[in-house]
Amino acid sequence: MRPDDKHLLSIQIADLTDDVHCSYVIALVNEYRCDSMGGSLGAIAKESELELLHGLRNHPSSIVYFALLNGTVAGMAVCFTGFSTFRAKKLLNIHDLILYRDYRKKGIGTWFLKKIAEEVSNAGYCKLTLEVRTDNKFAKKAYRKVGFSPCADPMEFWVMEINSFDIGRRS
């Protein structure tokens, strides 16, 4: 992407009651699941698609953003609002950041992250958080470019898996 193409980029909040938007959510989740950085899990099982969409629609703090290039969906950020007790303000966790393969390494991801940061800053949020695989060098480079960094010592991000993360694969 050339610098003069930036005017072709826009951001949109997904309408999870719109069938076309939902089809993009599923397609982008599958793009990620089938990628090595998404664990090469394969496409989500057809019967799990509705469960995914229902969960996003009904989660009280979910926000799904689309990155558009000339009106075409290029990527998606699935986010959840949290709250910082130390700062007494909302924060936004970017749970998934996905670009279609054809739109990667063109500056769209960094632009998208900056736009999300601008949106939440204007809304009074105190910070953005995300997690990244230790071996995802390209994502880390993009995240650093925007201003993300690993948690400052002594903080670490920990996880305890309750159920399998594999919500099924297509047959």
Chimera marker file (.cmm) of the C-alpha trace (Angstrom):
<marker_set name="trace">
<marker id="1" x="0.000" y="0.000" z="0.000" r="1" g="1" b="0" radius="0.5"/>
<marker id="2" x="1.318" y="3.404" z="-0.953" r="1" g="1" b="0" radius="0.5"/>
<marker id="3" x="1.062" y="6.328" z="1.502" r="1" g="1" b="0" radius="0.5"/>
<marker id="4" x="-1.379" y="8.107" z="-0.829" r="1" g="1" b="0" radius="0.5"/>
<marker id="5" x="-3.749" y="5.112" z="-0.603" r="1" g="1" b="0" radius="0.5"/>
<marker id="6" x="-4.476" y="5.775" z="3.098" r="1" g="1" b="0" radius="0.5"/>
<marker id="7" x="-7.573" y="7.795" z="2.117" r="1" g="1" b="0" radius="0.5"/>
<marker id="8" x="-9.079" y="4.546" z="0.813" r="1" g="1" b="0" radius="0.5"/>
<marker id="9" x="-9.011" y="3.036" z="4.323" r="1" g="1" b="0" radius="0.5"/>
<marker id="10" x="-11.877" y="3.254" z="6.779" r="1" g="1" b="0" radius="0.5"/>
<marker id="11" x="-13.029" y="1.585" z="9.975" r="1" g="1" b="0" radius="0.5"/>
<marker id="12" x="-16.509" y="0.305" z="10.731" r="1" g="1" b="0" radius="0.5"/>
<marker id="13" x="-18.137" y="-1.363" z="13.708" r="1" g="1" b="0" radius="0.5"/>
<marker id="14" x="-19.649" y="-4.657" z="12.601" r="1" g="1" b="0" radius="0.5"/>
<marker id="15" x="-23.401" y="-5.086" z="12.870" r="1" g="1" b="0" radius="0.5"/>
<marker id="16" x="-23.712" y="-8.624" z="14.194" r="1" g="1" b="0" radius="0.5"/>
<marker id="17" x="-27.397" y="-8.738" z="13.205" r="1" g="1" b="0" radius="0.5"/>
<marker id="18" x="-26.437" y="-8.239" z="9.543" r="1" g="1" b="0" radius="0.5"/>
<marker id="19" x="-25.936" y="-11.490" z="7.608" r="1" g="1" b="0" radius="0.5"/>
<marker id="20" x="-23.237" y="-9.998" z="5.358" r="1" g="1" b="0" radius="0.5"/>
<marker id="21" x="-21.246" y="-8.725" z="8.347" r="1" g="1" b="0" radius="0.5"/>
<marker id="22" x="-21.635" y="-12.103" z="10.051" r="1" g="1" b="0" radius="0.5"/>
<marker id="23" x="-20.314" y="-13.846" z="6.942" r="1" g="1" b="0" radius="0.5"/>
<marker id="24" x="-17.199" y="-11.661" z="7.116" r="1" g="1" b="0" radius="0.5"/>
<marker id="25" x="-16.739" y="-12.502" z="10.798" r="1" g="1" b="0" radius="0.5"/>
<marker id="26" x="-16.873" y="-16.229" z="10.031" r="1" g="1" b="0" radius="0.5"/>
<marker id="27" x="-14.607" y="-15.903" z="6.975" r="1" g="1" b="0" radius="0.5"/>
<marker id="28" x="-11.998" y="-13.923" z="8.918" r="1" g="1" b="0" radius="0.5"/>
<marker id="29" x="-12.090" y="-16.278" z="11.911" r="1" g="1" b="0" radius="0.5"/>
<marker id="30" x="-11.520" y="-19.118" z="9.437" r="1" g="1" b="0" radius="0.5"/>
<marker id="31" x="-8.661" y="-17.187" z="7.818" r="1" g="1" b="0" radius="0.5"/>
<marker id="32" x="-7.018" y="-16.990" z="11.235" r="1" g="1" b="0" radius="0.5"/>
<marker id="33" x="-7.803" y="-20.561" z="12.306" r="1" g="1" b="0" radius="0.5"/>
<marker id="34" x="-6.315" y="-21.950" z="9.094" r="1" g="1" b="0" radius="0.5"/>
<marker id="35" x="-3.128" y="-19.877" z="9.433" r="1" g="1" b="0" radius="0.5"/>
<marker id="36" x="-0.119" y="-21.269" z="11.293" r="1" g="1" b="0" radius="0.5"/>
<marker id="37" x="-0.279" y="-18.296" z="13.703" r="1" g="1" b="0" radius="0.5"/>
<marker id="38" x="-3.856" y="-19.339" z="14.507" r="1" g="1" b="0" radius="0.5"/>
<marker id="39" x="-2.751" y="-22.869" z="15.249" r="1" g="1" b="0" radius="0.5"/>
<marker id="40" x="-3.642" y="-24.356" z="11.832" r="1" g="1" b="0" radius="0.5"/>
<marker id="41" x="-6.916" y="-25.553" z="13.361" r="1" g="1" b="0" radius="0.5"/>
<marker id="42" x="-8.890" y="-25.632" z="10.129" r="1" g="1" b="0" radius="0.5"/>
<marker id="43" x="-12.184" y="-23.877" z="9.481" r="1" g="1" b="0" radius="0.5"/>
<marker id="44" x="-14.728" y="-23.688" z="12.258" r="1" g="1" b="0" radius="0.5"/>
<marker id="45" x="-17.397" y="-26.383" z="12.147" r="1" g="1" b="0" radius="0.5"/>
<marker id="46" x="-20.581" y="-25.196" z="10.437" r="1" g="1" b="0" radius="0.5"/>
<marker id="47" x="-22.654" y="-25.970" z="13.538" r="1" g="1" b="0" radius="0.5"/>
<marker id="48" x="-20.290" y="-23.846" z="15.652" r="1" g="1" b="0" radius="0.5"/>
<marker id="49" x="-20.624" y="-20.741" z="13.475" r="1" g="1" b="0" radius="0.5"/>
<marker id="50" x="-23.987" y="-19.803" z="14.995" r="1" g="1" b="0" radius="0.5"/>
<marker id="51" x="-22.614" y="-20.396" z="18.482" r="1" g="1" b="0" radius="0.5"/>
<marker id="52" x="-19.723" y="-18.034" z="17.751" r="1" g="1" b="0" radius="0.5"/>
<marker id="53" x="-21.988" y="-15.323" z="16.341" r="1" g="1" b="0" radius="0.5"/>
<marker id="54" x="-24.510" y="-15.732" z="19.177" r="1" g="1" b="0" radius="0.5"/>
<marker id="55" x="-21.716" y="-15.441" z="21.733" r="1" g="1" b="0" radius="0.5"/>
<marker id="56" x="-20.327" y="-12.258" z="20.170" r="1" g="1" b="0" radius="0.5"/>
<marker id="57" x="-23.811" y="-10.721" z="19.827" r="1" g="1" b="0" radius="0.5"/>
<marker id="58" x="-24.712" y="-11.450" z="23.412" r="1" g="1" b="0" radius="0.5"/>
<marker id="59" x="-21.440" y="-10.705" z="25.150" r="1" g="1" b="0" radius="0.5"/>
<marker id="60" x="-22.068" y="-7.396" z="26.923" r="1" g="1" b="0" radius="0.5"/>
<marker id="61" x="-18.695" y="-5.883" z="26.082" r="1" g="1" b="0" radius="0.5"/>
<marker id="62" x="-17.873" y="-7.171" z="22.596" r="1" g="1" b="0" radius="0.5"/>
<marker id="63" x="-16.997" y="-4.750" z="19.824" r="1" g="1" b="0" radius="0.5"/>
<marker id="64" x="-16.034" y="-6.017" z="16.381" r="1" g="1" b="0" radius="0.5"/>
<marker id="65" x="-14.296" y="-3.577" z="14.045" r="1" g="1" b="0" radius="0.5"/>
<marker id="66" x="-13.780" y="-4.045" z="10.329" r="1" g="1" b="0" radius="0.5"/>
<marker id="67" x="-10.893" y="-2.474" z="8.422" r="1" g="1" b="0" radius="0.5"/>
<marker id="68" x="-12.114" y="-1.501" z="4.965" r="1" g="1" b="0" radius="0.5"/>
<marker id="69" x="-9.993" y="-0.781" z="1.927" r="1" g="1" b="0" radius="0.5"/>
<marker id="70" x="-12.000" y="1.084" z="-0.686" r="1" g="1" b="0" radius="0.5"/>
<marker id="71" x="-15.187" y="-0.301" z="0.883" r="1" g="1" b="0" radius="0.5"/>
<marker id="72" x="-13.991" y="-3.926" z="0.918" r="1" g="1" b="0" radius="0.5"/>
<marker id="73" x="-13.431" y="-5.738" z="4.214" r="1" g="1" b="0" radius="0.5"/>
<marker id="74" x="-9.689" y="-6.293" z="4.597" r="1" g="1" b="0" radius="0.5"/>
<marker id="75" x="-9.562" y="-7.301" z="8.243" r="1" g="1" b="0" radius="0.5"/>
<marker id="76" x="-11.231" y="-7.475" z="11.609" r="1" g="1" b="0" radius="0.5"/>
<marker id="77" x="-10.509" y="-6.816" z="15.268" r="1" g="1" b="0" radius="0.5"/>
<marker id="78" x="-12.595" y="-8.695" z="17.833" r="1" g="1" b="0" radius="0.5"/>
<marker id="79" x="-12.426" y="-6.660" z="21.026" r="1" g="1" b="0" radius="0.5"/>
<marker id="80" x="-13.802" y="-6.722" z="24.545" r="1" g="1" b="0" radius="0.5"/>
<marker id="81" x="-14.140" y="-3.829" z="26.952" r="1" g="1" b="0" radius="0.5"/>
<marker id="82" x="-12.575" y="-4.245" z="30.366" r="1" g="1" b="0" radius="0.5"/>
<marker id="83" x="-12.028" y="-1.918" z="33.284" r="1" g="1" b="0" radius="0.5"/>
<marker id="84" x="-8.823" y="-0.722" z="34.930" r="1" g="1" b="0" radius="0.5"/>
<marker id="85" x="-9.291" y="-0.461" z="38.677" r="1" g="1" b="0" radius="0.5"/>
<marker id="86" x="-5.984" y="1.410" z="39.010" r="1" g="1" b="0" radius="0.5"/>
<marker id="87" x="-7.014" y="4.074" z="36.505" r="1" g="1" b="0" radius="0.5"/>
<marker id="88" x="-10.793" y="3.875" z="37.084" r="1" g="1" b="0" radius="0.5"/>
<marker id="89" x="-11.411" y="3.837" z="33.336" r="1" g="1" b="0" radius="0.5"/>
<marker id="90" x="-12.397" y="1.414" z="30.622" r="1" g="1" b="0" radius="0.5"/>
<marker id="91" x="-9.773" y="-0.446" z="28.609" r="1" g="1" b="0" radius="0.5"/>
<marker id="92" x="-10.099" y="-2.361" z="25.371" r="1" g="1" b="0" radius="0.5"/>
<marker id="93" x="-8.611" y="-5.800" z="24.797" r="1" g="1" b="0" radius="0.5"/>
<marker id="94" x="-8.018" y="-6.725" z="21.170" r="1" g="1" b="0" radius="0.5"/>
<marker id="95" x="-8.681" y="-10.431" z="21.411" r="1" g="1" b="0" radius="0.5"/>
<marker id="96" x="-8.184" y="-11.193" z="17.715" r="1" g="1" b="0" radius="0.5"/>
<marker id="97" x="-6.668" y="-9.051" z="14.976" r="1" g="1" b="0" radius="0.5"/>
<marker id="98" x="-7.040" y="-10.666" z="11.575" r="1" g="1" b="0" radius="0.5"/>
<marker id="99" x="-6.249" y="-9.481" z="8.084" r="1" g="1" b="0" radius="0.5"/>
<marker id="100" x="-6.977" y="-11.455" z="4.958" r="1" g="1" b="0" radius="0.5"/>
<marker id="101" x="-3.672" y="-12.794" z="3.630" r="1" g="1" b="0" radius="0.5"/>
<marker id="102" x="-3.800" y="-10.519" z="0.553" r="1" g="1" b="0" radius="0.5"/>
<marker id="103" x="-3.893" y="-7.433" z="2.793" r="1" g="1" b="0" radius="0.5"/>
<marker id="104" x="-0.970" y="-8.308" z="5.053" r="1" g="1" b="0" radius="0.5"/>
<marker id="105" x="2.386" y="-6.504" z="5.047" r="1" g="1" b="0" radius="0.5"/>
<marker id="106" x="0.899" y="-3.436" z="3.352" r="1" g="1" b="0" radius="0.5"/>
<marker id="107" x="0.570" y="-1.134" z="6.380" r="1" g="1" b="0" radius="0.5"/>
<marker id="108" x="-3.135" y="-1.816" z="6.821" r="1" g="1" b="0" radius="0.5"/>
<marker id="109" x="-2.689" y="-3.566" z="10.174" r="1" g="1" b="0" radius="0.5"/>
<marker id="110" x="-0.743" y="-0.691" z="11.711" r="1" g="1" b="0" radius="0.5"/>
<marker id="111" x="-3.231" y="1.811" z="10.297" r="1" g="1" b="0" radius="0.5"/>
<marker id="112" x="-6.098" y="-0.278" z="11.738" r="1" g="1" b="0" radius="0.5"/>
<marker id="113" x="-4.521" y="-0.418" z="15.201" r="1" g="1" b="0" radius="0.5"/>
<marker id="114" x="-3.941" y="3.340" z="15.170" r="1" g="1" b="0" radius="0.5"/>
<marker id="115" x="-7.571" y="3.959" z="14.222" r="1" g="1" b="0" radius="0.5"/>
<marker id="116" x="-8.827" y="1.682" z="16.999" r="1" g="1" b="0" radius="0.5"/>
<marker id="117" x="-6.536" y="3.495" z="19.453" r="1" g="1" b="0" radius="0.5"/>
<marker id="118" x="-7.901" y="6.827" z="18.242" r="1" g="1" b="0" radius="0.5"/>
<marker id="119" x="-11.506" y="5.624" z="18.631" r="1" g="1" b="0" radius="0.5"/>
<marker id="120" x="-11.039" y="4.408" z="22.205" r="1" g="1" b="0" radius="0.5"/>
<marker id="121" x="-8.925" y="7.389" z="23.202" r="1" g="1" b="0" radius="0.5"/>
<marker id="122" x="-11.721" y="9.692" z="22.055" r="1" g="1" b="0" radius="0.5"/>
<marker id="123" x="-14.150" y="7.572" z="24.096" r="1" g="1" b="0" radius="0.5"/>
<marker id="124" x="-12.060" y="8.021" z="27.276" r="1" g="1" b="0" radius="0.5"/>
<marker id="125" x="-10.482" y="4.571" z="27.505" r="1" g="1" b="0" radius="0.5"/>
<marker id="126" x="-7.142" y="4.388" z="29.329" r="1" g="1" b="0" radius="0.5"/>
<marker id="127" x="-5.374" y="1.657" z="27.347" r="1" g="1" b="0" radius="0.5"/>
<marker id="128" x="-5.418" y="-1.074" z="24.734" r="1" g="1" b="0" radius="0.5"/>
<marker id="129" x="-4.249" y="-4.600" z="25.476" r="1" g="1" b="0" radius="0.5"/>
<marker id="130" x="-3.605" y="-7.611" z="23.281" r="1" g="1" b="0" radius="0.5"/>
<marker id="131" x="-1.740" y="-10.870" z="23.302" r="1" g="1" b="0" radius="0.5"/>
<marker id="132" x="0.604" y="-12.176" z="20.639" r="1" g="1" b="0" radius="0.5"/>
<marker id="133" x="2.369" y="-15.461" z="20.049" r="1" g="1" b="0" radius="0.5"/>
<marker id="134" x="6.042" y="-15.333" z="20.953" r="1" g="1" b="0" radius="0.5"/>
<marker id="135" x="6.937" y="-16.593" z="17.468" r="1" g="1" b="0" radius="0.5"/>
<marker id="136" x="4.776" y="-14.104" z="15.521" r="1" g="1" b="0" radius="0.5"/>
<marker id="137" x="7.566" y="-11.749" z="14.483" r="1" g="1" b="0" radius="0.5"/>
<marker id="138" x="5.532" y="-9.896" z="11.855" r="1" g="1" b="0" radius="0.5"/>
<marker id="139" x="2.695" y="-9.063" z="14.265" r="1" g="1" b="0" radius="0.5"/>
<marker id="140" x="5.128" y="-7.991" z="16.980" r="1" g="1" b="0" radius="0.5"/>
<marker id="141" x="6.846" y="-5.645" z="14.554" r="1" g="1" b="0" radius="0.5"/>
<marker id="142" x="3.507" y="-4.071" z="13.610" r="1" g="1" b="0" radius="0.5"/>
<marker id="143" x="2.423" y="-3.807" z="17.253" r="1" g="1" b="0" radius="0.5"/>
<marker id="144" x="5.686" y="-2.124" z="18.278" r="1" g="1" b="0" radius="0.5"/>
<marker id="145" x="5.372" y="0.295" z="15.363" r="1" g="1" b="0" radius="0.5"/>
<marker id="146" x="2.033" y="1.459" z="16.740" r="1" g="1" b="0" radius="0.5"/>
<marker id="147" x="3.264" y="1.736" z="20.330" r="1" g="1" b="0" radius="0.5"/>
<marker id="148" x="2.517" y="-1.618" z="21.963" r="1" g="1" b="0" radius="0.5"/>
<marker id="149" x="5.173" y="-3.296" z="24.070" r="1" g="1" b="0" radius="0.5"/>
<marker id="150" x="5.398" y="-6.329" z="26.336" r="1" g="1" b="0" radius="0.5"/>
<marker id="151" x="3.984" y="-5.841" z="29.824" r="1" g="1" b="0" radius="0.5"/>
<marker id="152" x="6.382" y="-4.011" z="32.075" r="1" g="1" b="0" radius="0.5"/>
<marker id="153" x="8.062" y="-6.065" z="34.773" r="1" g="1" b="0" radius="0.5"/>
<marker id="154" x="6.859" y="-7.486" z="37.053" r="1" g="1" b="0" radius="0.5"/>
<marker id="155" x="3.590" y="-8.007" z="35.099" r="1" g="1" b="0" radius="0.5"/>
<marker id="156" x="2.956" y="-11.114" z="32.966" r="1" g="1" b="0" radius="0.5"/>
<marker id="157" x="-0.095" y="-12.348" z="31.101" r="1" g="1" b="0" radius="0.5"/>
<marker id="158" x="-1.169" y="-15.777" z="32.359" r="1" g="1" b="0" radius="0.5"/>
<marker id="159" x="-3.928" y="-18.120" z="31.251" r="1" g="1" b="0" radius="0.5"/>
<marker id="160" x="-5.745" y="-21.213" z="32.484" r="1" g="1" b="0" radius="0.5"/>
<marker id="161" x="-7.637" y="-23.103" z="29.797" r="1" g="1" b="0" radius="0.5"/>
<marker id="162" x="-10.980" y="-24.357" z="31.111" r="1" g="1" b="0" radius="0.5"/>
<marker id="163" x="-12.285" y="-26.104" z="27.980" r="1" g="1" b="0" radius="0.5"/>
<marker id="164" x="-10.740" y="-26.991" z="24.695" r="1" g="1" b="0" radius="0.5"/>
<marker id="165" x="-10.243" y="-23.938" z="22.456" r="1" g="1" b="0" radius="0.5"/>
<marker id="166" x="-11.160" y="-26.018" z="19.427" r="1" g="1" b="0" radius="0.5"/>
<marker id="167" x="-14.826" y="-25.300" z="18.787" r="1" g="1" b="0" radius="0.5"/>
<marker id="168" x="-14.817" y="-27.709" z="15.919" r="1" g="1" b="0" radius="0.5"/>
<marker id="169" x="-13.573" y="-28.045" z="12.401" r="1" g="1" b="0" radius="0.5"/>
<marker id="170" x="-15.489" y="-28.342" z="9.205" r="1" g="1" b="0" radius="0.5"/>
<marker id="171" x="-15.746" y="-31.828" z="7.824" r="1" g="1" b="0" radius="0.5"/>
<link id1="1" id2="2" r="1" g="1" b="0" radius="0.2"/>
<link id1="2" id2="3" r="1" g="1" b="0" radius="0.2"/>
<link id1="3" id2="4" r="1" g="1" b="0" radius="0.2"/>
<link id1="4" id2="5" r="1" g="1" b="0" radius="0.2"/>
<link id1="5" id2="6" r="1" g="1" b="0" radius="0.2"/>
<link id1="6" id2="7" r="1" g="1" b="0" radius="0.2"/>
<link id1="7" id2="8" r="1" g="1" b="0" radius="0.2"/>
<link id1="8" id2="9" r="1" g="1" b="0" radius="0.2"/>
<link id1="9" id2="10" r="1" g="1" b="0" radius="0.2"/>
<link id1="10" id2="11" r="1" g="1" b="0" radius="0.2"/>
<link id1="11" id2="12" r="1" g="1" b="0" radius="0.2"/>
<link id1="12" id2="13" r="1" g="1" b="0" radius="0.2"/>
<link id1="13" id2="14" r="1" g="1" b="0" radius="0.2"/>
<link id1="14" id2="15" r="1" g="1" b="0" radius="0.2"/>
<link id1="15" id2="16" r="1" g="1" b="0" radius="0.2"/>
<link id1="16" id2="17" r="1" g="1" b="0" radius="0.2"/>
<link id1="17" id2="18" r="1" g="1" b="0" radius="0.2"/>
<link id1="18" id2="19" r="1" g="1" b="0" radius="0.2"/>
<link id1="19" id2="20" r="1" g="1" b="0" radius="0.2"/>
<link id1="20" id2="21" r="1" g="1" b="0" radius="0.2"/>
<link id1="21" id2="22" r="1" g="1" b="0" radius="0.2"/>
<link id1="22" id2="23" r="1" g="1" b="0" radius="0.2"/>
<link id1="23" id2="24" r="1" g="1" b="0" radius="0.2"/>
<link id1="24" id2="25" r="1" g="1" b="0" radius="0.2"/>
<link id1="25" id2="26" r="1" g="1" b="0" radius="0.2"/>
<link id1="26" id2="27" r="1" g="1" b="0" radius="0.2"/>
<link id1="27" id2="28" r="1" g="1" b="0" radius="0.2"/>
<link id1="28" id2="29" r="1" g="1" b="0" radius="0.2"/>
<link id1="29" id2="30" r="1" g="1" b="0" radius="0.2"/>
<link id1="30" id2="31" r="1" g="1" b="0" radius="0.2"/>
<link id1="31" id2="32" r="1" g="1" b="0" radius="0.2"/>
<link id1="32" id2="33" r="1" g="1" b="0" radius="0.2"/>
<link id1="33" id2="34" r="1" g="1" b="0" radius="0.2"/>
<link id1="34" id2="35" r="1" g="1" b="0" radius="0.2"/>
<link id1="35" id2="36" r="1" g="1" b="0" radius="0.2"/>
<link id1="36" id2="37" r="1" g="1" b="0" radius="0.2"/>
<link id1="37" id2="38" r="1" g="1" b="0" radius="0.2"/>
<link id1="38" id2="39" r="1" g="1" b="0" radius="0.2"/>
<link id1="39" id2="40" r="1" g="1" b="0" radius="0.2"/>
<link id1="40" id2="41" r="1" g="1" b="0" radius="0.2"/>
<link id1="41" id2="42" r="1" g="1" b="0" radius="0.2"/>
<link id1="42" id2="43" r="1" g="1" b="0" radius="0.2"/>
<link id1="43" id2="44" r="1" g="1" b="0" radius="0.2"/>
<link id1="44" id2="45" r="1" g="1" b="0" radius="0.2"/>
<link id1="45" id2="46" r="1" g="1" b="0" radius="0.2"/>
<link id1="46" id2="47" r="1" g="1" b="0" radius="0.2"/>
<link id1="47" id2="48" r="1" g="1" b="0" radius="0.2"/>
<link id1="48" id2="49" r="1" g="1" b="0" radius="0.2"/>
<link id1="49" id2="50" r="1" g="1" b="0" radius="0.2"/>
<link id1="50" id2="51" r="1" g="1" b="0" radius="0.2"/>
<link id1="51" id2="52" r="1" g="1" b="0" radius="0.2"/>
<link id1="52" id2="53" r="1" g="1" b="0" radius="0.2"/>
<link id1="53" id2="54" r="1" g="1" b="0" radius="0.2"/>
<link id1="54" id2="55" r="1" g="1" b="0" radius="0.2"/>
<link id1="55" id2="56" r="1" g="1" b="0" radius="0.2"/>
<link id1="56" id2="57" r="1" g="1" b="0" radius="0.2"/>
<link id1="57" id2="58" r="1" g="1" b="0" radius="0.2"/>
<link id1="58" id2="59" r="1" g="1" b="0" radius="0.2"/>
<link id1="59" id2="60" r="1" g="1" b="0" radius="0.2"/>
<link id1="60" id2="61" r="1" g="1" b="0" radius="0.2"/>
<link id1="61" id2="62" r="1" g="1" b="0" radius="0.2"/>
<link id1="62" id2="63" r="1" g="1" b="0" radius="0.2"/>
<link id1="63" id2="64" r="1" g="1" b="0" radius="0.2"/>
<link id1="64" id2="65" r="1" g="1" b="0" radius="0.2"/>
<link id1="65" id2="66" r="1" g="1" b="0" radius="0.2"/>
<link id1="66" id2="67" r="1" g="1" b="0" radius="0.2"/>
<link id1="67" id2="68" r="1" g="1" b="0" radius="0.2"/>
<link id1="68" id2="69" r="1" g="1" b="0" radius="0.2"/>
<link id1="69" id2="70" r="1" g="1" b="0" radius="0.2"/>
<link id1="70" id2="71" r="1" g="1" b="0" radius="0.2"/>
<link id1="71" id2="72" r="1" g="1" b="0" radius="0.2"/>
<link id1="72" id2="73" r="1" g="1" b="0" radius="0.2"/>
<link id1="73" id2="74" r="1" g="1" b="0" radius="0.2"/>
<link id1="74" id2="75" r="1" g="1" b="0" radius="0.2"/>
<link id1="75" id2="76" r="1" g="1" b="0" radius="0.2"/>
<link id1="76" id2="77" r="1" g="1" b="0" radius="0.2"/>
<link id1="77" id2="78" r="1" g="1" b="0" radius="0.2"/>
<link id1="78" id2="79" r="1" g="1" b="0" radius="0.2"/>
<link id1="79" id2="80" r="1" g="1" b="0" radius="0.2"/>
<link id1="80" id2="81" r="1" g="1" b="0" radius="0.2"/>
<link id1="81" id2="82" r="1" g="1" b="0" radius="0.2"/>
<link id1="82" id2="83" r="1" g="1" b="0" radius="0.2"/>
<link id1="83" id2="84" r="1" g="1" b="0" radius="0.2"/>
<link id1="84" id2="85" r="1" g="1" b="0" radius="0.2"/>
<link id1="85" id2="86" r="1" g="1" b="0" radius="0.2"/>
<link id1="86" id2="87" r="1" g="1" b="0" radius="0.2"/>
<link id1="87" id2="88" r="1" g="1" b="0" radius="0.2"/>
<link id1="88" id2="89" r="1" g="1" b="0" radius="0.2"/>
<link id1="89" id2="90" r="1" g="1" b="0" radius="0.2"/>
<link id1="90" id2="91" r="1" g="1" b="0" radius="0.2"/>
<link id1="91" id2="92" r="1" g="1" b="0" radius="0.2"/>
<link id1="92" id2="93" r="1" g="1" b="0" radius="0.2"/>
<link id1="93" id2="94" r="1" g="1" b="0" radius="0.2"/>
<link id1="94" id2="95" r="1" g="1" b="0" radius="0.2"/>
<link id1="95" id2="96" r="1" g="1" b="0" radius="0.2"/>
<link id1="96" id2="97" r="1" g="1" b="0" radius="0.2"/>
<link id1="97" id2="98" r="1" g="1" b="0" radius="0.2"/>
<link id1="98" id2="99" r="1" g="1" b="0" radius="0.2"/>
<link id1="99" id2="100" r="1" g="1" b="0" radius="0.2"/>
<link id1="100" id2="101" r="1" g="1" b="0" radius="0.2"/>
<link id1="101" id2="102" r="1" g="1" b="0" radius="0.2"/>
<link id1="102" id2="103" r="1" g="1" b="0" radius="0.2"/>
<link id1="103" id2="104" r="1" g="1" b="0" radius="0.2"/>
<link id1="104" id2="105" r="1" g="1" b="0" radius="0.2"/>
<link id1="105" id2="106" r="1" g="1" b="0" radius="0.2"/>
<link id1="106" id2="107" r="1" g="1" b="0" radius="0.2"/>
<link id1="107" id2="108" r="1" g="1" b="0" radius="0.2"/>
<link id1="108" id2="109" r="1" g="1" b="0" radius="0.2"/>
<link id1="109" id2="110" r="1" g="1" b="0" radius="0.2"/>
<link id1="110" id2="111" r="1" g="1" b="0" radius="0.2"/>
<link id1="111" id2="112" r="1" g="1" b="0" radius="0.2"/>
<link id1="112" id2="113" r="1" g="1" b="0" radius="0.2"/>
<link id1="113" id2="114" r="1" g="1" b="0" radius="0.2"/>
<link id1="114" id2="115" r="1" g="1" b="0" radius="0.2"/>
<link id1="115" id2="116" r="1" g="1" b="0" radius="0.2"/>
<link id1="116" id2="117" r="1" g="1" b="0" radius="0.2"/>
<link id1="117" id2="118" r="1" g="1" b="0" radius="0.2"/>
<link id1="118" id2="119" r="1" g="1" b="0" radius="0.2"/>
<link id1="119" id2="120" r="1" g="1" b="0" radius="0.2"/>
<link id1="120" id2="121" r="1" g="1" b="0" radius="0.2"/>
<link id1="121" id2="122" r="1" g="1" b="0" radius="0.2"/>
<link id1="122" id2="123" r="1" g="1" b="0" radius="0.2"/>
<link id1="123" id2="124" r="1" g="1" b="0" radius="0.2"/>
<link id1="124" id2="125" r="1" g="1" b="0" radius="0.2"/>
<link id1="125" id2="126" r="1" g="1" b="0" radius="0.2"/>
<link id1="126" id2="127" r="1" g="1" b="0" radius="0.2"/>
<link id1="127" id2="128" r="1" g="1" b="0" radius="0.2"/>
<link id1="128" id2="129" r="1" g="1" b="0" radius="0.2"/>
<link id1="129" id2="130" r="1" g="1" b="0" radius="0.2"/>
<link id1="130" id2="131" r="1" g="1" b="0" radius="0.2"/>
<link id1="131" id2="132" r="1" g="1" b="0" radius="0.2"/>
<link id1="132" id2="133" r="1" g="1" b="0" radius="0.2"/>
<link id1="133" id2="134" r="1" g="1" b="0" radius="0.2"/>
<link id1="134" id2="135" r="1" g="1" b="0" radius="0.2"/>
<link id1="135" id2="136" r="1" g="1" b="0" radius="0.2"/>
<link id1="136" id2="137" r="1" g="1" b="0" radius="0.2"/>
<link id1="137" id2="138" r="1" g="1" b="0" radius="0.2"/>
<link id1="138" id2="139" r="1" g="1" b="0" radius="0.2"/>
<link id1="139" id2="140" r="1" g="1" b="0" radius="0.2"/>
<link id1="140" id2="141" r="1" g="1" b="0" radius="0.2"/>
<link id1="141" id2="142" r="1" g="1" b="0" radius="0.2"/>
<link id1="142" id2="143" r="1" g="1" b="0" radius="0.2"/>
<link id1="143" id2="144" r="1" g="1" b="0" radius="0.2"/>
<link id1="144" id2="145" r="1" g="1" b="0" radius="0.2"/>
<link id1="145" id2="146" r="1" g="1" b="0" radius="0.2"/>
<link id1="146" id2="147" r="1" g="1" b="0" radius="0.2"/>
<link id1="147" id2="148" r="1" g="1" b="0" radius="0.2"/>
<link id1="148" id2="149" r="1" g="1" b="0" radius="0.2"/>
<link id1="149" id2="150" r="1" g="1" b="0" radius="0.2"/>
<link id1="150" id2="151" r="1" g="1" b="0" radius="0.2"/>
<link id1="151" id2="152" r="1" g="1" b="0" radius="0.2"/>
<link id1="152" id2="153" r="1" g="1" b="0" radius="0.2"/>
<link id1="153" id2="154" r="1" g="1" b="0" radius="0.2"/>
<link id1="154" id2="155" r="1" g="1" b="0" radius="0.2"/>
<link id1="155" id2="156" r="1" g="1" b="0" radius="0.2"/>
<link id1="156" id2="157" r="1" g="1" b="0" radius="0.2"/>
<link id1="157" id2="158" r="1" g="1" b="0" radius="0.2"/>
<link id1="158" id2="159" r="1" g="1" b="0" radius="0.2"/>
<link id1="159" id2="160" r="1" g="1" b="0" radius="0.2"/>
<link id1="160" id2="161" r="1" g="1" b="0" radius="0.2"/>
<link id1="161" id2="162" r="1" g="1" b="0" radius="0.2"/>
<link id1="162" id2="163" r="1" g="1" b="0" radius="0.2"/>
<link id1="163" id2="164" r="1" g="1" b="0" radius="0.2"/>
<link id1="164" id2="165" r="1" g="1" b="0" radius="0.2"/>
<link id1="165" id2="166" r="1" g="1" b="0" radius="0.2"/>
<link id1="166" id2="167" r="1" g="1" b="0" radius="0.2"/>
<link id1="167" id2="168" r="1" g="1" b="0" radius="0.2"/>
<link id1="168" id2="169" r="1" g="1" b="0" radius="0.2"/>
<link id1="169" id2="170" r="1" g="1" b="0" radius="0.2"/>
<link id1="170" id2="171" r="1" g="1" b="0" radius="0.2"/>
</marker_set>
